[in-house]
Amino acid sequence: MTVQISSAAGRDRFVGSAVSRVDGPAKVTGLAKYAGEFAAPDLAYGVVVSSAIAKGSIRGIDASAAEAVPGVIKVITHENRPATSDNPEDYQDAVAPPGAPFQALATNRIVFSGQPVALVVAEDFETARYAASLVRVDYGVVAPRTDLAAQAPEAYDPPMKRAGIKPPPEPWGDAETAFDASEIRVRGEYRLADEHHNPMEPHASTVVVEKDGTYTVYDKIQGVSNTHDYIASAFGLKPEQVRVLNPYLGGGFGSGLRPQYQLFLAMLAAKDLGRSVRVTLSRDQMWSFTYRSEALQTVSLGADRSGKLTALKHDAVQGTSAYEDYQEVVVNWSGVLYECDNVKLTYSLAKLDTPTPGDMRAPGAVTGVYAIETAMDELAYATGQDPIELRLKNYTESDPTEEKPFGSKALKDCFRQGAERFGWSRRNPQPRSMREGRELVGWGMATGIWESMMMQSSAHAVLTADGRLEVGNQTGDLGTGTYTILTQIAADTLGLPLDHVTTKLGDTTLAKAPVAGGSWTAASSGTAVMKACRDIAEQAFKLARGMENSPLANADFERVVFSNGRIEVAGDPAKSVALVDVLKATGTERLEATGEAAPDKDFAKEYEAYTHSAIFAEVKIDEELGQVRCTRVVSAIAAGKILNLKTARSQILGGIVMGVGSALHEESMLDHRIGRFMNHNLGEYHVPVNADIHDIDVIFVDEEDKANPLGVKGLGEIGIVGVAAAISNAVFHATGKRIRHLPITPDKIVGES
């Protein structure tokens, strides 16, 4: 069912405008509290002792020196850990891949570097941290396997597929034969380095033991329901014994989708000691769990001399942990982006002695689209045509992997508007042909794509007699603007001022909602909020019609609008009544409703839904030093209806910055001799800073979509997809050197031919 927001056109319309974040004042004044900041009586502090090896076993632990420190309450290790469930399935969270999830302090086995081997609990943080430094561990060391290239020959097709992750489609045509027979052939091997999420807020959990024996948990998580169900399952608790809150996140980028080990340890200690416990991870320890795994990719493109694809092969081997089969959609994008009669896409995993990788902003797409879009640039040069023209020549209006048309696809408009804004027509196509002073100048472009998804969600709304509205559900706001867009939707649906609407999120006492991820939150929770408010609108209208001498007595609901706090007949403002007067006159203290939202199954049977973009990048390179500056980016986005121009632009800006990092800076460096990420701090792991970022221009291309009632497609992921490829292609245009291993650092510019 399509639900229309019923505010009068041109009046109190907040959806589609540039509204500042409603949670902004709380964040900039410090009123917003995060998981590691909530106070509790008798709060103890836990500090994790991390493993110094990547693989092997603990032969012995000496915690006597730590236990002797005044203020230390207990040192918990695998030797004295309180019992929890012994069923591995009880540790499966909502987004876990197949396998046996990691259990902290469960055994003496070491399966990755930085694994927690002890938790020191003390009366204050400083004492716990000092005592943790005194714990001595004797290890039996086994040589770790962390080199993906070395393990690639043992790669396998995961027998159990990860829920929600499409495996590669069955091949169609004969890609090998067609490639061998193609007039033009391009084949390249592409690598994207391991990357870590590095949100500003480190992972933390505060477990408060209430007087009635229940637990209130503040956890850094992108969906409190996931933490709640995980705790109840692992610790054998009834659902009503646990309440989880996380009203604010200091960034997540996917690192907060799964409960991390600090949560388990905080809960373990709190339950054991019968008092509240907080565990906060250090920046160094943020390298001991989820990350974007490196992938080894080969793309083979065959084409005729006009550039029409005759064969497409995309093969990827990606790393996973020894204990779980983490999977992403890496190669499928190649089959969705382009029309070709002969396609083969393969994806396999290789076991590594590292933590399980995790979803990191646009998981799979950042990796796979980089490879296919770089290969398409190579094909453009091989066929002597403009990269945009090549993409248009192989353009598809349907998804070849599903044999269904797209519900909407304005990618051609993205190409046109992006190219015009960037000045693409002035590009000299010859590599090394553009220069400014001592710097080579390069222009490159790429396509971006991300699946447009919607999940089952609900939301509750309450309108009180004073004209105030409260809406909310369990989903989280990573800083994307969810508080703001839900407030806008609610305000528009009931025609209220923004400051009359309060949105509550991140609390398991609220209406059920999925984790915030996948760019599905706006469509899912937004639709649920709209439906809940629509229900209240209908209730209020019925009350208004029944009022004595009601100006709406003979009106029909479909012909009224909600505007300026009033219900009025469309086109006849004289026939109206204030919402507060309706409730007062009818003696109604409050109206409330719960809205339910779910994917449109009928739409999904007929259409596929994707967000698309066209990214144009300019680089300037000091030829002698190899220093690359990304001086301009233009990103044209087709993402259906834009709910908030300000927060939407902010999402794309953030994605582009991360894309610049992926292309030029970010790399978690593994020492394969010891299996450890060596640059485990923000001093040596370089994320883009102000000096690295220059002009960014964002264009939102008009697009109507019917995949969900709001007509939105989500923006959290699409901003980063394709950015690395556009920059990489610009580097080739500037230098004539094709660098296929990201990040593109000065040594690769100077040293590779």
Secondary structure, DSSP 8 states (H G I E B T S, - for coil): ------S-TTSS--TTB----TTHHHHHHT----TT----TT-EEEEEEE-S-SSEEEEEEE-HHHHTSTTEEEEE-TTT-------GGGG--TT--SB----TTSSSEE-STT-EEEEEEESSHHHHHHHHTT-EEEEEE------HHHHGGG-B--SS--TT-------BS-HHHHHHH-SEEEEEEEEE--B----SS--EEEEEE-TTS-EEEEE--SBHHHHHHHHHHHTT--GGGEEEE----S--TTTTSS--HHHHHHHHHHHHHTS-EEEE--TGGGGSS--B--EEEEEEEEE-TT--EEEEEEEEEEEEESSB------SHHHHHHS--SSEEEEEEEEEESS------SSTTHHHHHHHHHHHHHHHHHHHTS-HHHHHHHT--SEETTTTEEBS---HHHHHHHHHHHHTGGG---STT--EETTEEEEEEEEEEEEE-----EEEEEEEETTS-EEEE-SB--SSSSHHHHHHHHHHHHHT--GGGEEEE-SBTTS-----S-TT-HHHHHHHHHHHHHHHHHHHHHHHHHTSTT-TTTT--GGGEEEETTEEEETTEEEEEEEHHHHHHHTT--EEEEEEEE---HHHHHH-B-EEEEEEEEEEEEETTT--EEEEEEEEEEE-B--SBHHHHHHHHHHHHHHHHHHHHT----EETTTTEES--STTTS----GGG--EEEEEE------SSTT-B---TTTTTTTHHHHHHHHHHHHHS----EES--HHHHHH--
